Amino acid sequence: MAIQFNFISSMLILLLLTRSFAKAREAGGGGGGSGGGGGGGVIDVVAKFGAKADEKTDLSKPLLDAWKEACASTSPAKIVIPKGTYFLSTATLDGPCKAPIELQVEGTMKAPADPSAFKEPKWIAFNRIENIKLSSGGVFDGQGTTAYKREGCDKHNFCGSLPINLRFDFLTNAMIQGITTKDSKQFHVNVLGCKNITFEHFTVSAPGESPNTDGIHIGRSDGVNVLNTEIKTGDDCVSIGDGSKNLVINGVTCGPGHGISIGSLGLFKNEEPVDGVIVKNCTLTNTSNGVRIKSWPGAEPGTCSNIHFEDITVTNEESKVKLSNISFKNIHGTSALLEAVKIICSATLPCENVELADIEITHSGPTGPAVSQCSNVKPKVSGKQNPAACSAPVPANPTPTS
């Protein structure tokens, strides 16, 4: 029922946005200028505000001027960034706005390559907006390869404020569709305080050795859907922080990266509960972990409940699966190391309500067949179990996960 509800929610958001943008076309016409009825229509940053796709002229002012006009419009508006490659120093698109807005990005935007150009940990930010769509195949290139080496951090403070490619803060009813984020200097996407936001056919691209470049990080948000998305990065493909509720991660292809993770949880006081996460139909290849819940030892009190990982395929996982308070169903693939399944729980707070169903993970290395290790947990087991559930002893110092 939870899956059905979440998908209906995301479809409803898309339907409402589509109707809003259809009304925008009716109100504003199909030309390159503003329409009637209090503004709206189509706003072309090149035709109207003189943006230049020369990789030198800063797109910031034309984009902010277009945003100011669209945000003030009482009828829905569409901002168009045509094909081409643009230089964009930084931009924060603030709401609230008076009507729905679509930002149609057809071109490629490049960030400053020098990390010291940023004084805040953000490149492009969307803040306090209701009914927004970001679409049309555009690329946000953070040019982060120079930052991955962390050169000069001992002499400069910019390493502490490396920019996130895309920040989505306190949005309501948002659709991010057909967009690529590339080589961010830090997280590719940070979602904070949002309600009903969907990523669909979204792409994240960064080298496997890029540090702290989480694909999509979600925190204190309700109703986030990540659908049919490809993530290649150097950290968690999707990371879920405290206060996250009613999340659906479906059809994600992950790797390289650290897998799909909830947490780390319990580091700070007064963390909000994580409740209602479904990770389904995902494929993880050459990742350092599969799907996991991370919490700090001796952690602050908190809760993490109603978590379900289902229909996951893993290939060449390096440190396997660490589970807590979840159902783990129909998981199949190959393991690069001996320990294919690990459920390592606290002796003082043993895991409860853990379910393993239909596990089939093989290991073909010289050290023997795959094993399953459990500590401080009594999982409910059903269906095929290869390796046999909880059949191997746990070492005094279990292999750590990244």
N, C-alpha and C positions, 0 to 999 in steps of 0.2 A: 504493500500500500504506500509505503514511504517513497519508493521509486516512482510509482505512478503519479503521486502528488507533485513531486519535484519536477518531473518532466512536463506535466500539465502546466505548472507554474511558469516554466521557462517558455513553453509554447505560447502561453497567454501574454507574457511580456512581449515576445516577438510580434504577436498579432496586434497588440495595442500600439507598439511602435510603428508597425507597418501602416496601420490606419492613420496614425498621426502624420507620418511622412507623406502619405497619399494626399491628405488634406493640405499639406504644405505645397505640394505641386499644384493642386487646384487653386489655392489661394495666391501662389506666387508666380504661376506660369512656368514655362520651361526655359526662359532666357537666362543670360548670365548676370543679370542685375537683380535688385531687390524687387519683390512683388508688392502688391498692395495689402490693405487690411492690416496696417500696423507693422509693416516690414515683412520679414519672412522671405520665402522664395529661395533662389540659389545665389550664393555669394562665392564668386571665384576669386581666390586670393591673388592670382596673377592678373586677371583682367581688371579687377576693381581696385586692388591695393598695391599693384606693382611688384609682387614677389618675383624673384628671379631664380631659376633653376640652374645656377652657375657654380654651385658648391662654395661660393665666397660670400654672397650677399646674405645677411642674416634674415631668416624668415620670421623672426620673433615678432617684430612690429606689425607686418601685414597680417600674420595669424591672429595676434591679439586685437587688432582693429576689426577684423572680420568677426571674431568671437564677440566683441563688444556690441556690434550691430545685431548679430544673431540672438544674443542673450537678451537684448532689450526688446526684441520683436514680440508682439502679442500673438503672432501666428507662427506655426512651425517653420523652421529654416534649415537649409543645408549649406554647409561650408565645403567647398571643393578645393583640394590641393591637387592640381593636375600632375600627370606623369612628368618625370624629371627627377634630378637629384638636387636637394636643397641643403644648405647649411642652416642649422637651428641651434642658437646658443642655449636657450632655455625658454620655457613657457609654462605659466600656470593659468589654467582656464577655470575661472571661478564662477560659481553660481551664487544664489539661485537665479534661474532664468525664467522668463515669463511663458515660454512655450517649448515643446520638444525641439531638440537640435540633432542633426546628423552631421558628423564630421567625416566626409568622404575623402579618404587619403588614397590617392592613386600613385603618388610618387614615393621616393625614398628620402628620408630625412637623416642627416648625419649630425651627431653631436661633436663638440670640440674633442679632439683626441687627447689633449693635455688634461690630466685629472685636476691640476691646480686651477683650471678655469672655473671650477664649481665651488661655491661657498656654502651650498646646502646639499644634502643627500638626495637630490632629485634633478631630473632633466625635464621631463614633461609631466605635469600634474593636472588631474581633473578633480575639482573640489566642490562639494556641496551642490550637486546638479541632479535634477530629476528628469527622467525620460531623455536619455542620450544614447545615440548609436555611433559607434566607431567602426568604419567598414572600408571595403573596396580594395583590398590587396596591397596596401601600403606597407613600407618597411621602416622601422625605427632602428637605426644603426647607432649604437652607443659608442662605437670605436674604442672598445675597452681593452684591446690587446696590450696596449702600453701599461695599463693599470695592473694587469695580471702578474707582472713581474714584481710589483710592489717596490720598484726602485725609487729611491729618494725619500722613503717614508721616515727615515731617521732624521732628515733635515727639514721636512715640511709636514704640515698637519692635514694635508688634503686626503690622506689615506683614511682618516676617520670620518670623512664626509663624502665618500665616493658616491656618485649619483645612481639612483635607481632609474632605469629607462622610463617606466610608466608607473605613475602613482594614481590610484583610484581611491579617493578619500570621501566617505560619506555620500556616496551616490545611491540613488533609488531608481530602480527600473532602468538598467543599462544593458546594452548588447554590444559586445566586442566581437566582431565577425570578420574572418578572412584577413587578419592582420599578422605581421611578423615582427618580432623583436629580436634584435641581433646584437651579440657582443656587448651586452651591458657591462658597465664597470662594477656594478654590485647586483642586487636582485634585478631580474628583468621586470617583474610586475609585483607591486605591493597593493593588496586590497585591504582597506581598513574602514570599519564602520559602515559597510555597504549593506543594502537590502535589495535582493532580487537583481543579481548581476550575472550575466551569462557570457562565457567565452566559448566560441564555437569556431571550428576550423582555424584555430589559433596556432601559431608556430613560434617556438623559441629555439634559437640557434646560437650556441657558444661552444668553444672547445672543452673537452673533458677535463683539462687541467686548469680551467678558469676558476679561481677561488670565490666562494661566497656569492655565486651567481644563481641563486634559486630561480626556478622558472616562474612559478606563480606562488607567492606567499599570501596566505589568507589569515586575517585576524579580526576578531570581534565583529563578524559579519554574519548575516542571516540570509540563507537562500542563494548560495553561490553554486553555479553549475559550470563545470569544465568539460566540454563535450568534443569528441572527435578532434583531439589536439595532439600535435607532435612536439615533444620537448627533448632537446639535446643540450646538455649543459654540464657544469662542473660541480654542481651541488644538488640539493633535492629538486626533483622535477616539479613536484607540488609539495609545499610545506604548509601545515595547518597549525595555527597558533591558538592561544586561549580565546574563549568567547565565540568560537565558530559554531554555527548551528545550521542544520538542514543543508548539508553540502552533498552534491552529487558529482563524482569524478567518473566519467563514463567514456570509454573509447580513447583513452590516452595511450600514446606510444612514447615510452620513456627510455632514454639511453643514448649516449653516456649520461651518467648522473649518479646521484645517491639514492634514487628510488622515490617512493611516495611516502611521506612521513607526517605523522601527527606529533607535534612537539618540536623542540623539547618543552615539557611542561613541568611546573613546580619550582621554577627558579625564583620567581618573584612573589611577593605577598599579594593577596587579593586577586589572583588570576580568576577569570570567569570560566565556567564549565564549557567543555567541548561536548556537544550533544547532537547526534544524528549525522553520521558521515557514512556515505555509501561509495565505495571504490569498486567499480565493476567493469568487466570487459577491457582490461588494460594489459598491455604487453611491455615487459621490462627486459631490455637486452643490454648486456655488458654494463650493468649498474653495480655499484658497490654494496647495495642492499636492495631488498625487494620492497615489501610494504611493511610498515612498522609503526609502533607507538614509542616515543622516547620520553622518559622522565628522569629528572635528576635524583640521585640518591640523597636521602635525607631531605626530600623536597618539602616545599610548603604545601599545606592541604589544598586539595582540588579534586575535581571529578572529570572523568572522561567516559562517556557511556553511549550506547546505541551506535556502535561502530561495526561496519560490515565490509569485509573484503571478499569479493566473489568473482569467479571466472577470470582469474589472473594467469597469465603465461609469463614465466621467467626463463631467461636463457643466459647461462654463464654468469650467474650471480656469485659475487666474490665472498660476501660474508653472511648471506642468507637472510633468514626471516626471524625477526624478533617480535613477538606478539603479546598483547595484553588486552583483555576485555573485548574480544572481537569474535565474530564468526569468520572462518577461513574455509571457503568452499571451492571445489573444482579448480585446484591449483595444479598446474602441470608444467614440466619443462626440464631443463638440465641445470646442474650446479657445478661450478668450477672448483669448489672446495668440498670437503667431506661433509660438513655440517649443513644439510639442506634445510632443516627446520630447527629453529631454536625458540623455545618459550621460556625465557629466563625471568622469573618474577621475584619480588621482594619476600624475604622470609617473614618480615613483620606484617606485610600487607600482601598475602598471596593473591594471585589472579583468580577471579571468579567468572563463571558463565562464559568460559571459552569453549568454542565448538570447532572441531576439525572434521571436515567432510570431503571425501574424495580427493586425497592428496597423491600426486604421482610425480615425484622429482627424482631423477637419476643422477648418478655421478660415475663417470667412467675413468677416473684417474687411477694411478697405480696404488693409491692408499686404500682402496677397497670401495664397497658400495656406499651410497649416501646414508647418513644417519639422522635421527631425530632426537633432540635433547630437550628435556623439560626440567624445570626446577620450581617448586612451590606453586604448582598448578595441577589440577585434575581435569583435563579437558574432556568434554563430551565428544566421543569419536563415533563416526558412522561412515559407511561406504569404504572404498578402497583406501589403503594407507601404505604407501611406499615412499620412504621408509616407514616401518612400523612405528606408530605414534609413541613418542617418549620412550623409545627402546634403548637408547644409548646413555651411558653415564655422563654427567656434566663435570668437566674439569674444575679444579679448584679455582682457576682463573680462566673463565670462558673467553673465547676469542672476541675482542671488542668489535663494535660496529662503528662506522664513521658517522 
